Amino acid sequence: MGDVIVISFVTLDGVVSDPDGRGGTDHGGWAFRYGPGAVAGDKFRLGERMERGVQLYGRRTWEHFARLWPGRDGDYPRLMNAVPKRVATRTGIDASAWSNSAAIDGDPVAWAGEERARRDVVVIGSLSLVHALARADVVDEYRLITFPTVLGRGDRLFATGTPADFRFASAEPVDAATLTVLRRAR
């Protein structure tokens, strides 16, 4: 059995929107203020879980990553390109744009709940998908790279009106940020 694991860059005040600045917001690019080391490689410490699991994306995040990752080289980019990727989309994708990608048929929340019976499901970005998974109570773990920045505005990781209890599984410095692993208290 696996877990549904949400990974995300986040500010101290819970903002996850526009970490790289590609969204064009006036507060975007906050994750790169600390240099590329804070966002490079397996900062989320997934290791073998990434190799044995499946990545789940929303369409827009997948399209952005499909432009970035196929041309990169190194151990982590090879892993990102090799693992299976599934995309929650109503409009479809060009699966040939990024190796081992396919659209999900049907409800992505139901798919994630069923898929975790076989392997880990790692959800990357895709805030509306994360909120839907949280509302359905299928997220088992959050792995957050928290940057020492308060933005005061932007989309937040935890949606208003969706209560949840967690336990801290670990916290460790990662360059200028901190990796925090939160497990659902069930």
HELIX and SHEET records of a PDB file:
HELIX    1   1 TRP A   30  TYR A   34  5                                   5    
HELIX    2   2 PRO A   36  VAL A   39  5                                   4    
HELIX    3   3 GLU A   48  ARG A   52  1                                   5    
HELIX    4   4 ARG A   59  LEU A   68  1                                  10    
HELIX    5   5 TRP A   69  GLY A   71  5                                   3    
HELIX    6   6 ASP A   75  ALA A   82  1                                   8    
HELIX    7   7 ALA A   95  ALA A   97  5                                   3    
HELIX    8   8 PRO A  108  GLU A  115  1                                   8    
HELIX    9   9 LEU A  127  ARG A  135  1                                   9    
SHEET    1   A 8 SER A 101  ALA A 103  0                                        
SHEET    2   A 8 LYS A  85  ALA A  88  1                                        
SHEET    3   A 8 VAL A  54  GLY A  58  1                                        
SHEET    4   A 8 VAL A 121  ILE A 124  1                                        
SHEET    5   A 8 VAL A   4  THR A  11  1                                        
SHEET    6   A 8 GLU A 141  PHE A 147  1                                        
SHEET    7   A 8 ALA A 177  ARG A 184 -1                                        
SHEET    8   A 8 PHE A 166  VAL A 174 -1                                        
END                                                                             
